[in-house]
Amino acid sequence: MQPDAASLASGEQAGGRAAPGEPTQQAGGPRIVAPEALGVADAVALAALEGACFPDAWDASAFAAALARPHVRAYGIRDGDHLAAYGVFHFLGDEFEVINIAVDPARRGQRLGSRLFGHVLQQADKAGMLQGHLEVRAGNEPAKRLYLRHGFAVVGVRKRYYPDTGEDALVMRRTAGQGASANI
Ligand SMILES: CC(C)(COP(=O)(O)OP(=O)(O)OC[C@H]1O[C@@H](n2cnc3c(N)ncnc32)[C@H](O)[C@@H]1OP(=O)(O)O)[C@@H](O)C(=O)NCCC(=O)NCCS
């Protein structure tokens, strides 16, 4: 992602796919809800989750202001009333950009990120987005695997892009229709 974290699939759950907002898993575990679009009303929850994931998190007013802009899209997965995963994207013309995606630290490695990202790529394809772009820290293995799994490829490197660590950014791109399976 970008140096300022704030600057801004679905499928493998027991019980199969559900419509956005409908529960997909109940018995014996936390209630998981299918990926859904988020809005200004979710700004407080987004800020709380981002604060748990990034040191330079946006506050709720920053999320509210961003989400009031027509080209900014946010999607999330709730675990009951708790926001467990979110992603923020720009949908502009026929291209989209991944601004950020993150999963509650306690819920990582459970394919919530994959499920959410797959859903967003389906939305991007439906909206006619021809290209997707993102930047990721070169050492962020989980994020790189997530993006590669969903059809992104590394197309460039921005040397020492992140001022906090001096880490390189990998520039990744996806062409429409690649790796957008709902069942990844
Ligand atoms: C990146 C992130 C969103 C992935 O979400 P997640 O729900 O934990 O990931 P998933 O369980 O869906 O797994 C996605 C892929 O990452 C891999 N992965 C997950 N955790 C991993 C780890 N600790 N090390 C290496 N790979 C890992 C999975 O194996 C999977 O790859 P595969 O499909 O090839 O098997 C999550 O780790 C996160 O919130 N990280 C911190 C915030 C961040 O860095 N966001 C990205 C900014 S660019």
The ligand as an SDF file (V2000), in Angstrom:
LIG
                    3D

 48 50  0  0  0  0  0  0  0  0999 V2000
   -2.7180   -9.2920    4.2320 C   0  0  0  0  0  0  0  0  0  0  0  0
   -3.9630   -9.7280    5.0020 C   0  0  0  0  0  0  0  0  0  0  0  0
   -5.1190   -8.7810    4.6710 C   0  0  0  0  0  0  0  0  0  0  0  0
   -4.3370  -11.1540    4.5370 C   0  0  0  0  0  0  0  0  0  0  0  0
   -5.5710  -11.5020    5.1490 O   0  0  0  0  0  0  0  0  0  0  0  0
   -5.7690  -12.9760    5.7750 P   0  0  0  0  0  0  0  0  0  0  0  0
   -7.2080  -13.1750    6.0140 O   0  0  0  0  0  0  0  0  0  0  0  0
   -4.8560  -13.1430    6.9280 O   0  0  0  0  0  0  0  0  0  0  0  0
   -5.2320  -13.8790    4.5730 O   0  0  0  0  0  0  0  0  0  0  0  0
   -5.8550  -15.2290    4.0400 P   0  0  0  0  0  0  0  0  0  0  0  0
   -6.0630  -16.1800    5.1720 O   0  0  0  0  0  0  0  0  0  0  0  0
   -7.0330  -14.9340    3.1790 O   0  0  0  0  0  0  0  0  0  0  0  0
   -4.6530  -15.7590    3.1300 O   0  0  0  0  0  0  0  0  0  0  0  0
   -4.2750  -15.0510    1.9500 C   0  0  0  0  0  0  0  0  0  0  0  0
   -2.9670  -15.6240    1.4430 C   0  0  0  0  0  0  0  0  0  0  0  0
   -1.9060  -15.2220    2.3240 O   0  0  0  0  0  0  0  0  0  0  0  0
   -1.2420  -16.3760    2.8260 C   0  0  0  0  0  0  0  0  0  0  0  0
   -0.8790  -16.0720    4.2010 N   0  0  0  0  0  0  0  0  0  0  0  0
   -1.7230  -15.7990    5.2140 C   0  0  0  0  0  0  0  0  0  0  0  0
   -1.0060  -15.5670    6.3250 N   0  0  0  0  0  0  0  0  0  0  0  0
    0.2910  -15.7140    5.9790 C   0  0  0  0  0  0  0  0  0  0  0  0
    1.5220  -15.5950    6.6810 C   0  0  0  0  0  0  0  0  0  0  0  0
    1.5490  -15.2760    7.9850 N   0  0  0  0  0  0  0  0  0  0  0  0
    2.6840  -15.7890    6.0010 N   0  0  0  0  0  0  0  0  0  0  0  0
    2.6740  -16.0800    4.6820 C   0  0  0  0  0  0  0  0  0  0  0  0
    1.5310  -16.2130    3.9520 N   0  0  0  0  0  0  0  0  0  0  0  0
    0.3660  -16.0300    4.6100 C   0  0  0  0  0  0  0  0  0  0  0  0
   -2.2550  -17.4800    2.7230 C   0  0  0  0  0  0  0  0  0  0  0  0
   -1.6300  -18.7600    2.6570 O   0  0  0  0  0  0  0  0  0  0  0  0
   -2.9570  -17.1390    1.4410 C   0  0  0  0  0  0  0  0  0  0  0  0
   -2.1820  -17.5260    0.3180 O   0  0  0  0  0  0  0  0  0  0  0  0
   -2.6350  -18.7840   -0.5730 P   0  0  0  0  0  0  0  0  0  0  0  0
   -4.0190  -18.4810   -1.0570 O   0  0  0  0  0  0  0  0  0  0  0  0
   -1.6090  -18.8180   -1.6520 O   0  0  0  0  0  0  0  0  0  0  0  0
   -2.6130  -19.9750    0.3610 O   0  0  0  0  0  0  0  0  0  0  0  0
   -3.7090   -9.7760    6.5370 C   0  0  0  0  0  0  0  0  0  0  0  0
   -2.5740  -10.5680    6.7860 O   0  0  0  0  0  0  0  0  0  0  0  0
   -3.4920   -8.4210    7.1740 C   0  0  0  0  0  0  0  0  0  0  0  0
   -4.4590   -7.7770    7.6080 O   0  0  0  0  0  0  0  0  0  0  0  0
   -2.2410   -7.9540    7.2540 N   0  0  0  0  0  0  0  0  0  0  0  0
   -1.9260   -6.6620    7.8870 C   0  0  0  0  0  0  0  0  0  0  0  0
   -2.3840   -5.5040    7.0370 C   0  0  0  0  0  0  0  0  0  0  0  0
   -1.6910   -5.5010    5.7040 C   0  0  0  0  0  0  0  0  0  0  0  0
   -0.4860   -5.6960    5.6020 O   0  0  0  0  0  0  0  0  0  0  0  0
   -2.5030   -5.2520    4.6470 N   0  0  0  0  0  0  0  0  0  0  0  0
   -1.9860   -5.2180    3.2920 C   0  0  0  0  0  0  0  0  0  0  0  0
   -1.5020   -3.8620    2.9700 C   0  0  0  0  0  0  0  0  0  0  0  0
   -0.7720   -3.8570    1.3420 S   0  0  0  0  0  0  0  0  0  0  0  0
  1  2  1  0
  2  3  1  0
  2  4  1  0
  2 36  1  0
  4  5  1  0
  5  6  1  0
  6  7  2  0
  6  8  1  0
  6  9  1  0
  9 10  1  0
 10 11  2  0
 10 12  1  0
 10 13  1  0
 13 14  1  0
 14 15  1  0
 15 16  1  0
 15 30  1  0
 16 17  1  0
 17 18  1  0
 17 28  1  0
 18 19  1  0
 18 27  1  0
 19 20  2  0
 20 21  1  0
 21 22  1  0
 21 27  2  0
 22 23  1  0
 22 24  2  0
 24 25  1  0
 25 26  2  0
 26 27  1  0
 28 29  1  0
 28 30  1  0
 30 31  1  0
 31 32  1  0
 32 33  2  0
 32 34  1  0
 32 35  1  0
 36 37  1  0
 36 38  1  0
 38 39  2  0
 38 40  1  0
 40 41  1  0
 41 42  1  0
 42 43  1  0
 43 44  2  0
 43 45  1  0
 45 46  1  0
 46 47  1  0
 47 48  1  0
M  END
$$$$
